[in-house]
Amino acid sequence: MSRSDADRADLRDTLASLILGHELTLTSSEVTEKGGMDHSRGLRLWRALGFPETGDGLAYGEPDVKALVAVATALDGEMLDEATVLRMTRGLGATMARLADWQVSALIDQIEHDVEDGKSVTRLHAAAELARSAAPGFEYLMIYAWRRHLAAAVARVEALGAADAELLSTTMTVGFADLSRFTSLSNGLDDNSLGDLVENFETRCADIITAHGGRVIKTLGDAVLFVTEDPRQGTRTALDLVRQIASRTELPNVCVGLATGSVINRLGDVYGPPVNLAARLSHVARSNRVLVDAATAEALGDEFDTRTLPPRPLRGFGNLSPITVSERRGFRSR
């Protein structure tokens, strides 16, 4: 190995240590033994978090021991059963994996600029400097955001009332915002331009949805799934999405479908007929139009104009008549 290759290897190890915050000195069998957990159970937890098995390699350190001790304590004290622990760790692993990918993608431009401007010798040096300076602050922000979202989620469940038979099932309006002709458009863009377009669309949608009091459930590149508490709120959100996205010349047109009904909340996602119906409606909507189902239309007052369209086949729902909705001219919501 040349001196330059050795330096790069050392820098990679330094970067890994900066990110992890500890040295890797334990094998999988050693870390589970020190954590007081059966080895097979420890491997199930590791896989649930989305990490590959490491065999006999040195892939763990003292923070991994602390994590296993925390899980073992919860299981031994019967605070949580194993099925619940695995469900929570799967959700945590999937969320953190996506967050990590997003962070790295977002930082690439910063690292490239630092190298081009002479602030860093190599990309690895730039990454190591970011890990030293930015990681602690972002870690605090991540925990802060998680606590705020957790408090909001608990409040939503509590608001359903203890008398509800199923606290994770509730009636809400589901929206599905879909970019028009995205496939043909994406075929003509290079990777950077496509990434910028998707990020621009997702960011603007998230800003609009949260400004109206809704929640983004997930983004799918060319589409955004969101929920709101009631049909009027959902319709205002959908019309504002169309209005603002359509005004951006750098973005394609958008189609929005809305459906109202009972949905189930599981692991940060929502399931049920309204979710599927909202997606189907967005797929048949014309550009810069909002289509809603009958349940949503029936709940709207004189703030909106609605028009029932001819029936058409919607996969999984048979022939349905979508309803187009627009804001009534001269009406001002309070």
LUMGUDREN-428641 format. One record per residue (C-alpha): residue in three letters; x, y, z. Coordinates in steps of 0.02 Angstrom, whole numbers, plus 50000, padded with zeros to 5 digits. Example, Ala and Ser with C-alpha at 12.3 -4.5 7.8 and 13.67 -1.06 7.14 Angstrom:
% LUMGUDREN-428641
ALA506154977550390 SER506844994750357 
% end
This chain:
% LUMGUDREN-428641
MET500005000050000 SER500695017049950 ARG500875031250074 SER499415040749996 ASP498315025150005 ALA498805022650187 ASP498385040850226 ARG496675038850145 ALA496355022950243 ASP496835031750405 LEU495715046350362 ARG494255034650325 ASP494505026450495 THR494575043650576 LEU492975048750488 ALA492085032850545 SER492675035750725 LEU492085053850720 ILE490375048750660 LEU490165033750775 GLY491015042150923 HIS491925026250977 GLU493155012950923 LEU492594996050855 THR493354983250973 LEU492024969650994 THR491324955350890 SER489454951650882 SER489584937551009 GLU490594948551128 VAL489404963251118 THR487854952751151 GLU488714944051298 LYS489224960651376 GLY487484967651343 GLY486674953251436 MET485694947351287 ASP485544930451202 HIS486584930651042 SER485154925650926 ARG484034938951002 GLY485414951850981 LEU485584947350797 ARG483694949050772 LEU483794966450847 TRP485284970850736 ARG484364964950580 ALA482794974350633 LEU483824990250638 GLY484324986750458 PHE486164982550488 PRO487044968050400 GLU487764954050505 THR489624955750532 GLY490174938150572 ASP491744937650680 GLY492354955050631 LEU492654969150752 ALA491094979650716 TYR490474985150888 GLY490974996051035 GLU490375001551206 PRO488885011851142 ASP488244995851059 VAL488364987251228 LYS487355001351309 ALA486024999751173 LEU485844981051205 VAL485794983751393 ALA484364996151370 VAL483374983851264 ALA483744969251381 THR483184979551531 ALA481544983851446 LEU481234965651399 ASP481734958451568 GLY480684971351660 GLU479204967251548 MET478984985651506 LEU478914980851322 ASP478654963851241 GLU479844957751107 ALA478624960250964 THR478404978551011 VAL480284981051028 LEU480594973650856 ARG479214984250777 MET479944999950854 THR481714995750802 ARG481184991950623 GLY480335008850612 LEU481845017250691 GLY483075008350577 ALA482105012450418 THR481885030650468 MET483695033050517 ALA484335024350360 ARG483345036350253 LEU483885051250357 ALA485715046050341 ASP485565044350152 TRP484725061350144 GLN486085069450250 VAL487495062450145 SER486635067949983 ALA486325085350053 LEU488135087150109 ILE488925081749945 ASP488725099049866 GLN489465107250021 ILE490965095550016 GLU491225098549829 HIS491205117349855 ASP492435116150000 VAL493655106449891 GLU493425117949740 ASP493665133549849 GLY495255126549926 LYS494525125150102 SER494925106550103 VAL496245096050015 THR495105081349976 ARG493295076149995 LEU493785064850141 HIS494615079650230 ALA493045090150200 ALA491925076250266 ALA493005074050420 GLU492945092650458 LEU491045092750440 ALA490935077750556 ARG491955087150687 SER491045103750675 ALA489265100350617 ALA488825083050685 PRO488595087750870 GLY487405101850830 PHE486405091450708 GLU486295077150833 TYR485525089150960 LEU484315095550828 MET483825077750783 ILE483385073350964 TYR482475089950983 ALA481415086950826 TRP481045069050880 ARG480405074751051 ARG479305088150973 HIS478575075850847 LEU478335062750983 ALA477385075051091 ALA476285079750943 ALA475955061450901 VAL475465057451081 ALA474305072551082 ARG473455066350922 VAL473145049150997 GLU472535056551162 ALA471335067851068 LEU470455052650997 GLY469835048651171 ALA470115033751283 ALA468385026951239 ASP468885023651059 ALA468975005251019 GLU470515007350911 LEU471625022250951 LEU472685019850796 SER471195020450679 THR470325036750644 THR469375046350512 MET470415058950414 THR470615066250241 VAL472045058850140 GLY472885068449999 PHE474005062349860 ALA474935075649758 ASP475705068949598 LEU476805077949470 SER476105077449293 ARG477085068249158 PHE478525065249276 THR479175049649188 SER479385058049018 LEU480115073549100 SER481375063849204 ASN482025054649050 GLY482645071248981 LEU483545077149138 ASP485275073149202 ASP485475066049377 ASN485835082849461 SER484375091749378 LEU483195077549421 GLY483775077649603 ASP483535096449614 LEU481785095349540 VAL481235081649661 GLU481955090749811 ASN481135107049759 PHE479445098649738 GLU479525089149903 THR480115104449999 ARG478765115949931 CYS477405102949960 ALA477985100150139 ASP477985118850174 ILE476225121050106 ILE475505105650193 THR476225109850364 ALA475695128150346 HIS473895121850331 GLY474085110850484 GLY474255094450389 ARG475585080950400 VAL476695073750265 ILE476675054850284 LYS477955050850150 THR478695056849987 LEU478885045849835 GLY479965056449720 ASP478585062449605 ALA477205061449735 VAL476815066649913 LEU475595057750029 PHE474845068750166 VAL473415068750290 THR472325082250367 GLU471045081950506 ASP469505085950400 PRO468915087950219 ARG468895106950219 GLN470665108050283 GLY471195094950157 THR470345104050013 ARG471135120750058 THR472825112050065 ALA472565103549897 LEU472015119549809 ASP473495129049881 LEU474675115249821 VAL473985116949645 ARG474065135949650 GLN475835137249716 ILE476625122849619 ALA475825128749457 SER476565146049483 ARG478345139049486 THR479025138649309 GLU480415126649361 LEU479145113449416 PRO477915103049313 ASN476055103849343 VAL475295094149487 CYS473735083449509 VAL472935080649680 GLY471715067349740 LEU470785068149907 ALA469785054749996 THR469015054450170 GLY468705039550282 SER469415028050414 VAL471285024850405 ILE472485014950513 ASN474125022450575 ARG475555009950583 LEU477435013250597 GLY477285031050533 ASP476235026250382 VAL474365026150348 TYR473335012250270 GLY471555009850214 PRO470375012950067 PRO470515032050075 VAL472395030850046 ASN472175020049891 LEU470715030349827 ALA471665046749845 ALA473085039449741 ARG471875033249606 LEU471035050349597 SER472695059349577 HIS473135047849432 VAL471545052149334 ALA471525070749378 ARG471965083449243 SER473475094549270 ASN473255107449408 ARG471595100049461 VAL470955092949625 LEU469815077749623 VAL468905071849779 ASP467805057249827 ALA465965058449876 ALA466335057950063 THR467475073050048 ALA466275082749936 GLU464805079850053 ALA465755087750198 LEU466185103750104 GLY465175119350132 ASP464865134750026 GLU466715138750023 PHE466955127349871 ASP466155123349704 THR466035105049656 ARG465595096349494 THR465315077749472 LEU466215070149323 PRO465655055149220 PRO466025038149298 ARG467675029849256 PRO468535013849311 LEU469695015749460 ARG470725000449497 GLY470084991849654 PHE468535002849666 GLY467534998949507 ASN466685013249414 LEU466655029249516 SER466215047149476 PRO467635058649530 ILE467155075949589 THR468155091049540 VAL468275104949669 SER468755123249660 GLU468665138249775 ARG467055148049756 ARG467395165149683 GLY467135179449804 PHE467145167849956 ARG468375171650095 SER468675158550227 ARG468765164650405 
% end
